[in-house]
Amino acid sequence: MYRDFRERFPELTRAADARHIEAWDSIDDGTPYIWFESLAGAINDRMGDEEFDAELAPVFGYFDAKLRGGDSEVKTCIDVSFVENLFWRVAQRNSARVWPKVPKSLQTLYVGFHGRPPTKT
């Protein structure tokens, strides 16, 4: 999934790589779980940009499909590394705008971990 995502979404991959390098000093293909945390952070960084919203549908759709067809390791990576880190330190107005675009499968994982959607205080 790590390599596949990188090939399908090169622009977002570059943003995640930059964030990952800032935190970890390098990109290591052996640490995809940590990289997907960086990806969530890169998405969070851009949630204030309404033009970026159009790019989210295929990304969220990608993870929704991987959840439905992936093995337990893929599902755990999506849940723990990606979904749990979405919306971290994102302004309420941006969370409220983006949350409805998140597929129900990812919303369920998010609420399962955080206990509530990011739009509730």
Residue frames as a rotation matrix with the C-alpha (Angstrom) as fourth column:
MET 1
0.567 0.824 0.000 0.00
0.824 -0.567 0.000 0.00
0.000 0.000 -1.000 0.00
TYR 2
0.334 -0.528 -0.781 2.85
0.268 -0.741 0.616 2.37
-0.904 -0.415 -0.106 0.82
ARG 3
-0.729 -0.680 0.086 4.45
0.241 -0.137 0.961 2.15
-0.641 0.721 0.264 -2.63
ASP 4
-0.338 0.704 0.625 1.10
0.930 0.149 0.336 2.10
0.143 0.695 -0.705 -4.40
PHE 5
0.631 0.580 -0.515 -0.04
0.678 -0.735 0.002 5.27
-0.377 -0.350 -0.857 -2.64
ARG 6
-0.052 -0.765 -0.642 3.22
0.118 -0.643 0.757 7.03
-0.992 -0.036 0.123 -3.48
GLU 7
-0.837 -0.254 0.485 2.75
0.468 0.127 0.875 6.22
-0.284 0.959 0.013 -7.18
ARG 8
-0.096 0.921 0.377 -0.90
0.967 -0.003 0.255 7.26
0.236 0.389 -0.891 -7.31
PHE 9
0.884 0.467 -0.036 -0.59
0.449 -0.823 0.348 10.51
0.133 -0.324 -0.937 -5.36
PRO 10
0.051 -0.994 0.093 2.83
0.894 0.004 -0.449 12.04
0.446 0.106 0.889 -6.11
GLU 11
-0.117 -0.092 0.989 2.01
-0.061 -0.993 -0.100 15.62
0.991 -0.072 0.111 -5.06
LEU 12
0.749 0.454 0.483 0.63
-0.512 -0.066 0.856 14.60
0.421 -0.888 0.184 -1.69
THR 13
0.764 -0.561 -0.320 3.51
0.619 0.777 0.118 12.15
0.182 -0.288 0.940 -1.31
ARG 14
-0.155 -0.854 0.496 5.99
0.528 -0.496 -0.689 15.01
0.835 0.155 0.528 -1.69
ALA 15
0.136 0.285 0.949 4.19
-0.566 -0.763 0.311 16.97
0.813 -0.579 0.058 1.02
ALA 16
0.972 0.227 0.054 4.16
-0.183 0.595 0.783 13.94
0.146 -0.771 0.620 3.33
ASP 17
0.446 -0.884 -0.141 7.84
0.770 0.459 -0.443 13.25
0.456 0.089 0.885 2.58
ALA 18
-0.192 -0.512 0.837 8.77
0.027 -0.855 -0.517 16.83
0.981 -0.077 0.178 3.49
ARG 19
0.482 0.450 0.752 6.87
-0.734 -0.261 0.627 16.57
0.478 -0.854 0.205 6.77
HIS 20
0.973 -0.115 -0.201 8.37
0.181 0.918 0.351 13.14
0.144 -0.378 0.914 7.46
ILE 21
0.144 -0.983 0.118 11.92
0.664 0.008 -0.747 14.33
0.734 0.185 0.654 6.81
GLU 22
-0.009 -0.084 0.996 11.35
-0.436 -0.897 -0.079 17.29
0.900 -0.435 -0.029 9.12
ALA 23
0.678 0.383 0.628 10.38
-0.724 0.195 0.662 14.92
0.131 -0.903 0.409 11.93
TRP 24
0.871 -0.216 0.442 12.60
0.035 0.923 0.382 11.89
-0.491 -0.317 0.812 11.18
ASP 25
0.113 -0.902 -0.416 15.48
-0.500 -0.413 0.761 13.27
-0.859 0.122 -0.498 9.06
SER 26
-0.847 -0.399 -0.350 14.93
-0.495 0.354 0.794 10.80
-0.193 0.846 -0.498 6.19
ILE 27
0.369 0.891 -0.265 12.48
-0.929 0.357 -0.094 8.65
0.011 0.281 0.960 4.29
ASP 28
-0.771 -0.556 0.309 12.82
-0.578 0.816 0.027 4.98
-0.267 -0.157 -0.951 5.15
ASP 29
-0.240 0.708 -0.664 10.68
-0.716 0.333 0.614 2.55
0.656 0.623 0.426 3.15
GLY 30
-0.599 -0.064 -0.798 10.89
0.308 0.901 -0.304 0.23
0.739 -0.428 -0.520 6.15
THR 31
-0.845 0.292 -0.448 8.68
0.390 -0.239 -0.890 2.49
-0.366 -0.926 0.088 8.28
PRO 32
-0.681 0.600 0.419 5.42
0.305 -0.288 0.908 2.87
0.666 0.746 0.013 6.37
TYR 33
0.183 0.780 -0.599 3.30
0.946 0.026 0.323 3.12
0.268 -0.626 -0.733 9.52
ILE 34
-0.146 -0.320 -0.936 5.19
0.633 -0.757 0.160 6.23
-0.760 -0.570 0.313 10.60
TRP 35
-0.965 -0.228 0.133 5.05
0.240 -0.548 0.801 7.63
-0.110 0.805 0.583 7.06
PHE 36
-0.297 0.929 0.220 1.23
0.648 0.027 0.761 7.37
0.701 0.369 -0.610 7.00
GLU 37
0.263 0.280 -0.923 1.19
0.877 -0.467 0.108 9.48
-0.401 -0.839 -0.369 10.17
SER 38
-0.639 -0.570 -0.516 3.19
0.263 -0.793 0.550 12.06
-0.722 0.216 0.657 8.22
LEU 39
-0.805 0.432 0.407 0.67
0.431 -0.045 0.901 11.78
0.408 0.901 -0.150 5.40
ALA 40
0.215 0.912 -0.350 -2.20
0.942 -0.099 0.321 12.49
0.258 -0.399 -0.880 7.79
GLY 41
0.027 -0.297 -0.955 -0.25
0.619 -0.745 0.249 15.49
-0.785 -0.598 0.164 9.05
ALA 42
-0.925 -0.379 0.028 0.32
0.237 -0.516 0.823 16.77
-0.297 0.768 0.567 5.51
ILE 43
-0.371 0.880 0.297 -3.41
0.664 0.027 0.747 16.49
0.649 0.475 -0.594 4.85
ASN 44
0.333 0.482 -0.810 -4.20
0.925 -0.334 0.181 18.25
-0.183 -0.810 -0.557 8.12
ASP 45
-0.490 -0.640 -0.592 -1.82
0.484 -0.764 0.426 21.07
-0.725 -0.078 0.684 7.16
ARG 46
-0.997 0.046 0.069 -3.83
0.042 -0.442 0.896 21.67
0.072 0.896 0.438 3.99
MET 47
-0.377 0.921 -0.098 -7.35
0.926 0.376 -0.036 21.33
0.004 -0.104 -0.995 5.35
GLY 48
-0.086 0.322 -0.943 -7.61
0.357 -0.874 -0.331 25.11
-0.930 -0.365 -0.040 5.56
ASP 49
-0.776 -0.266 -0.572 -7.21
-0.426 -0.447 0.786 25.35
-0.465 0.854 0.234 1.79
GLU 50
0.173 0.965 0.197 -10.65
-0.398 0.251 -0.882 24.92
-0.901 0.075 0.427 0.19
GLU 51
0.354 -0.119 -0.928 -9.05
-0.930 0.062 -0.363 24.23
0.100 0.991 -0.089 -3.19
PHE 52
-0.729 -0.684 -0.009 -7.37
-0.670 0.716 -0.197 21.18
0.142 -0.138 -0.980 -1.63
ASP 53
-0.178 0.744 0.644 -10.77
-0.628 0.418 -0.657 19.69
-0.758 -0.521 0.393 -0.75
ALA 54
0.648 0.448 -0.616 -11.18
-0.759 0.321 -0.566 18.36
-0.056 0.834 0.548 -4.29
GLU 55
-0.172 -0.816 -0.552 -7.99
-0.698 0.497 -0.517 16.33
0.696 0.296 -0.655 -3.87
LEU 56
-0.572 -0.073 0.817 -9.32
-0.780 0.358 -0.514 14.65
-0.255 -0.931 -0.261 -0.73
ALA 57
0.483 0.873 0.063 -12.08
-0.804 0.471 -0.363 12.58
-0.347 0.124 0.930 -2.34
PRO 58
0.596 -0.258 -0.761 -9.74
-0.402 0.725 -0.560 10.29
0.696 0.639 0.328 -4.30
VAL 59
-0.547 -0.824 0.145 -7.39
-0.514 0.194 -0.835 9.97
0.661 -0.532 -0.530 -1.30
PHE 60
-0.401 0.480 0.780 -10.18
-0.811 0.209 -0.546 9.09
-0.425 -0.852 0.306 1.10
GLY 61
0.664 0.667 -0.338 -11.69
-0.745 0.549 -0.378 6.79
-0.066 0.503 0.862 -1.54
TYR 62
0.038 -0.769 -0.638 -8.36
-0.523 0.529 -0.669 5.04
0.852 0.359 -0.382 -1.89
PHE 63
-0.830 -0.397 0.391 -8.22
-0.520 0.299 -0.800 4.26
0.200 -0.868 -0.455 1.82
ASP 64
0.048 0.930 0.365 -11.88
-0.873 0.217 -0.437 3.23
-0.486 -0.297 0.822 1.88
ALA 65
0.663 0.169 -0.730 -11.20
-0.629 0.654 -0.420 0.70
0.406 0.737 0.540 -0.88
LYS 66
-0.359 -0.877 -0.320 -8.07
-0.421 0.458 -0.783 -0.58
0.833 -0.146 -0.534 0.87
LEU 67
-0.582 0.229 0.780 -10.07
-0.776 0.130 -0.617 -1.08
-0.242 -0.965 0.102 4.07
ARG 68
0.475 0.879 0.045 -12.64
-0.797 0.452 -0.400 -3.17
-0.372 0.154 0.915 2.22
GLY 69
0.878 -0.088 -0.471 -10.10
-0.270 0.720 -0.639 -5.27
0.395 0.688 0.609 0.35
GLY 70
0.008 -0.989 0.145 -7.00
-0.696 -0.109 -0.710 -5.23
0.718 -0.095 -0.690 2.51
ASP 71
0.034 -0.105 -0.994 -5.63
0.492 0.867 -0.074 -7.71
0.870 -0.487 0.081 4.97
SER 72
0.744 0.343 -0.573 -5.47
0.653 -0.194 0.732 -7.06
0.140 -0.919 -0.368 8.70
GLU 73
-0.197 -0.892 -0.406 -2.06
0.870 -0.350 0.347 -5.37
-0.452 -0.285 0.845 8.47
VAL 74
-0.690 0.029 0.724 -3.32
0.503 -0.700 0.507 -2.89
0.521 0.713 0.469 5.87
LYS 75
0.358 0.921 0.151 -6.45
0.428 -0.306 0.850 -2.19
0.829 -0.240 -0.505 7.93
THR 76
0.534 -0.235 -0.812 -4.40
0.817 -0.102 0.567 -1.64
-0.216 -0.967 0.138 11.08
CYS 77
-0.589 -0.805 0.070 -2.04
0.785 -0.550 0.284 0.72
-0.190 0.222 0.956 9.28
ILE 78
-0.405 0.527 0.747 -4.94
0.367 -0.655 0.661 2.78
0.837 0.542 0.072 7.94
ASP 79
0.627 0.734 -0.262 -6.65
0.487 -0.107 0.867 2.87
0.608 -0.671 -0.424 11.32
VAL 80
0.588 -0.423 -0.690 -3.71
0.738 -0.069 0.672 3.48
-0.332 -0.904 0.271 13.64
SER 81
-0.418 -0.905 -0.080 -1.33
0.767 -0.398 0.503 5.46
-0.487 0.149 0.861 11.45
PHE 82
-0.795 0.114 0.596 -3.60
0.417 -0.611 0.673 7.41
0.441 0.783 0.439 9.16
VAL 83
0.084 0.970 0.228 -7.14
0.410 -0.242 0.879 7.83
0.908 0.019 -0.418 10.51
GLU 84
0.459 0.106 -0.882 -6.23
0.888 -0.038 0.458 8.34
0.015 -0.994 -0.111 14.18
ASN 85
-0.434 -0.751 -0.497 -3.97
0.712 -0.624 0.322 11.24
-0.552 -0.214 0.806 13.15
LEU 86
-0.422 0.368 0.829 -6.44
0.667 -0.494 0.559 13.02
0.615 0.788 -0.037 10.86
PHE 87
0.493 0.713 0.499 -7.86
0.327 -0.683 0.653 16.35
0.806 -0.158 -0.570 12.02
TRP 88
0.233 -0.485 -0.843 -5.11
0.965 0.009 0.262 16.83
-0.119 -0.875 0.470 14.63
ARG 89
-0.360 -0.346 -0.866 -4.93
0.464 -0.872 0.156 20.55
-0.809 -0.346 0.475 15.40
VAL 90
-0.729 0.251 0.637 -7.26
0.576 -0.277 0.769 21.40
0.370 0.927 0.057 12.51
ALA 91
-0.909 0.412 0.060 -9.51
-0.400 -0.825 -0.398 24.43
-0.114 -0.386 0.915 13.05
GLN 92
-0.478 0.807 0.347 -13.13
0.159 0.468 -0.869 23.56
-0.864 -0.360 -0.352 13.83
ARG 93
0.338 0.650 -0.681 -14.46
-0.565 -0.438 -0.699 25.30
-0.752 0.621 0.219 10.70
ASN 94
-0.256 -0.508 -0.822 -12.09
-0.957 0.255 0.141 23.28
0.138 0.823 -0.552 8.49
SER 95
-0.952 -0.024 0.306 -12.93
-0.120 0.947 -0.299 20.01
-0.283 -0.321 -0.904 10.24
ALA 96
-0.136 0.989 0.053 -16.64
-0.037 0.048 -0.998 20.73
-0.990 -0.138 0.030 9.78
ARG 97
0.316 0.213 -0.925 -16.12
-0.864 -0.337 -0.373 21.33
-0.391 0.917 0.078 6.06
VAL 98
-0.434 -0.630 -0.644 -13.98
-0.841 0.540 0.038 18.22
0.324 0.558 -0.764 5.46
TRP 99
-0.695 0.101 0.712 -15.62
-0.444 0.719 -0.535 15.67
-0.566 -0.687 -0.455 7.79
PRO 100
0.386 0.913 0.131 -18.65
-0.437 0.307 -0.845 15.03
-0.812 0.269 0.518 5.51
LYS 101
0.471 -0.284 -0.835 -16.23
-0.855 0.085 -0.511 14.15
0.217 0.955 -0.203 2.69
VAL 102
-0.638 -0.705 0.309 -14.69
-0.767 0.618 -0.171 11.33
-0.070 -0.346 -0.936 4.76
PRO 103
-0.258 0.550 -0.795 -16.17
-0.353 0.712 0.607 7.91
0.899 0.437 0.010 3.87
LYS 104
0.634 0.640 0.433 -18.26
-0.647 0.133 0.751 6.25
0.423 -0.757 0.498 6.58
SER 105
0.732 -0.390 -0.558 -15.69
0.449 0.893 -0.035 3.48
0.512 -0.225 0.829 7.01
LEU 106
-0.375 -0.914 0.155 -12.99
0.514 -0.344 -0.786 6.00
0.772 -0.215 0.598 7.93
GLN 107
-0.133 0.416 0.899 -15.41
-0.619 -0.744 0.253 8.00
0.774 -0.523 0.357 10.07
THR 108
0.849 0.483 -0.216 -16.24
-0.185 0.654 0.734 4.84
0.495 -0.583 0.644 12.02
LEU 109
0.250 -0.848 -0.468 -12.56
0.790 0.458 -0.408 4.20
0.560 -0.268 0.784 12.71
TYR 110
-0.514 -0.456 0.726 -12.02
0.070 -0.867 -0.494 7.82
0.855 -0.203 0.478 13.73
VAL 111
0.190 0.693 0.695 -14.96
-0.746 -0.357 0.561 7.88
0.638 -0.626 0.450 16.13
GLY 112
0.798 0.072 -0.599 -14.00
0.190 0.913 0.362 4.44
0.572 -0.403 0.714 17.44
PHE 113
-0.138 -0.939 -0.316 -10.65
0.813 0.075 -0.577 5.83
0.565 -0.337 0.753 18.55
HIS 114
-0.837 -0.289 0.465 -11.49
0.099 -0.915 -0.390 9.43
0.538 -0.281 0.795 19.48
GLY 115
-0.666 0.631 -0.397 -15.00
0.665 0.260 -0.700 8.79
-0.339 -0.731 -0.593 20.81
ARG 116
0.389 0.772 -0.502 -16.52
0.317 -0.624 -0.714 11.60
-0.865 0.119 -0.488 18.75
PRO 117
0.535 -0.201 0.821 -16.20
0.818 -0.121 -0.563 13.25
0.212 0.972 0.100 15.33
PRO 118
-0.519 -0.838 -0.171 -13.71
0.855 -0.509 -0.101 16.11
-0.003 -0.199 0.980 15.02
THR 119
-0.466 0.433 0.772 -16.61
0.179 -0.808 0.562 18.51
0.866 0.400 0.299 14.60
LYS 120
0.704 0.699 -0.129 -17.78
0.221 -0.043 0.974 18.07
0.675 -0.714 -0.185 18.20
THR 121
-0.243 -0.796 0.554 -16.06
-0.426 -0.426 -0.798 19.66
0.872 -0.430 -0.236 21.18
